[in-house]
Amino acid sequence: MSAVTARRDPAAGGALAHSSAAGTAAAEEREVLLDVRAISKSFGDRVVLQDMSMRVHAGEMVAFLGANGSGKSTTLRAVNGLIEADSGDITIAGVRLAEASAQRRAEARRTAATVFQKIHLVQRRTVLQNVCAGGFARLPGWRSIPPLFGRELKEEAMACLDRVGLADRAHDRAGSLSGGQQQRVAIARALCQRPRMILADEPVSALDPKAADDVMQLLHDLAVNEGLGVAAVLHQPHLARAYADRVIGLRGGALVFDAPTADIDDAQLASLYL
C-alpha cells in the first residue's frame, strides 16, 4: 500500500490518544466537503430522520453509530442521491444541491464516492476492469465498454489499486479474492471516480475482524495522507474509537451527539442502543 501511516491498535483506543481540543481546532480550519443542515425524512408515518445536521471536513474521518433504524444509512443515502430528503439543505464540495441544476448536482455528488456493505464487483471480470468502472462517469459511452478501456484509464486504475495495496492482483478475477480484498477493490474503484470524499455505508459489516481492521486502516489513511473526507456508517463502536476523528451518534432518527472521539465515553455510546 503506497499510502501508509502507523497502524492503529483498536484495543489501545486508537483515535482516543489524540487531543480532542487540538483535533477539533484543526478540523475547523479545513475545507468543509459536506454540510448537512436540518434534513428530515419520513417513509409514510415512520420518521427516520429528524432535523439532522453534520459536517465532514477534508482530511477527516467521521463515524456514524446507532442502532438499526436510527438514520445512519439514510443520512448517507440522502447525500448520494439514492433518496431525497423531505426538508433541509445539503451542500457538497461547495455546491448547494437545492439551488443547483441537475447537471451540477450530479457533478457535486460524483465528488462523494460511495462504498457499500454489499460489494458490487463483477466477479467474472478482472480486478483492473472493476476498478476502471469507477471512471465510467468521465467517459464517452463507447469507451465505457470493458474491452475498450483506454491506456490512460487503465494506468489510473492501476495507481488506485496501488493505493489500496492490490496492484499485484490487477489481472486476477475479482471472484478469486477474499471478502476483505474485494472491499479494498471497491474502494479502489471509488478512488478511480476521483472523489473528494468517501461515503462508506457499513463497509466492514460482512468482514472478519482482521479484514475489517485492514479496511478501516485504509479509509483512515486516505483521510490522513490524501486529505479525503471519509464518512463511515459502522456497527462496531470499537472501530469508531480506533479510527474516527469524530463520532456522530443517532437514536430514533435524531442526533444524540456529534463530538471528537476522545470526548465520548462508554455511557454515551451505550445510550445509542437502549
Disulfide bonds with the S-S distance in Angstrom:
none
